């Protein structure tokens, strides 16, 4: 049994190293955790070495055990001994420095993903942000968690663009404004298409935002169809493939002419909203499952 490093005051009955759980030293015994000294003044080989914060080397020391109980009560009741994040921890506002680090990581990740796609690692993001990789993992358990946090901002931006486009009174102009807006999002953000595909497996709040976007875009296209200014058969499900086409142009020309994509965006828009008597679109758009399979990275 481990022995407590409690030393008695002068003249006390008992001795140092008595079995923990008894009180051989009597009233007034002083634990070495308080004095910072080893029992009987012996430093060499002292197994009870400790500082004043960690307490006595004997795990069952009566005095130190009470102190440990006091320390444990400082943690939220919902926390576990395994260090899992509790609901209380998640709801508690971040300290100012932690909040700054989180925002820095999000901004850096947004830039890295936009420029290089989703192949960027958390180590890459930590290096770019100038923080330790441990800081990144404290805020985000894995890359998927970080991507989900960014997804929320992407859908917020695209829903805002759809809402502004819907304010246009002319149905043709409303659709044109939205198409140009979503093409510009993709030209600036290489990870946009992949992120949208991931949305189907994201948390419910993000799926809800994606569904809201689809509803808004369907309404814009519906107005254009009713006005006869969009090609027959065009559907909101065609948009991911159009953005992929435009994205390929943007990625290819970014280094030489960052705005070259605009020329080809206009060609795509004219194809969607052609002059009168244009032929209807051929075939049908891919449904959501087929689209996700088509856009999965190939091994």
PyMOL commands that set and color helices and strands:
alter all, ss='L'
color gray80, all
select helices_A, chain A and resi 32-35+39-41+62-72+87-91+96-116+122-129+133-139+143-166+171-188+192-201+204-226+236-253+261-272+288-295
alter helices_A, ss='H'
color red, helices_A
select strands_A, chain A and resi 6-7+30-31
alter strands_A, ss='S'
color yellow, strands_A
deselect
rebuild
show_as cartoon
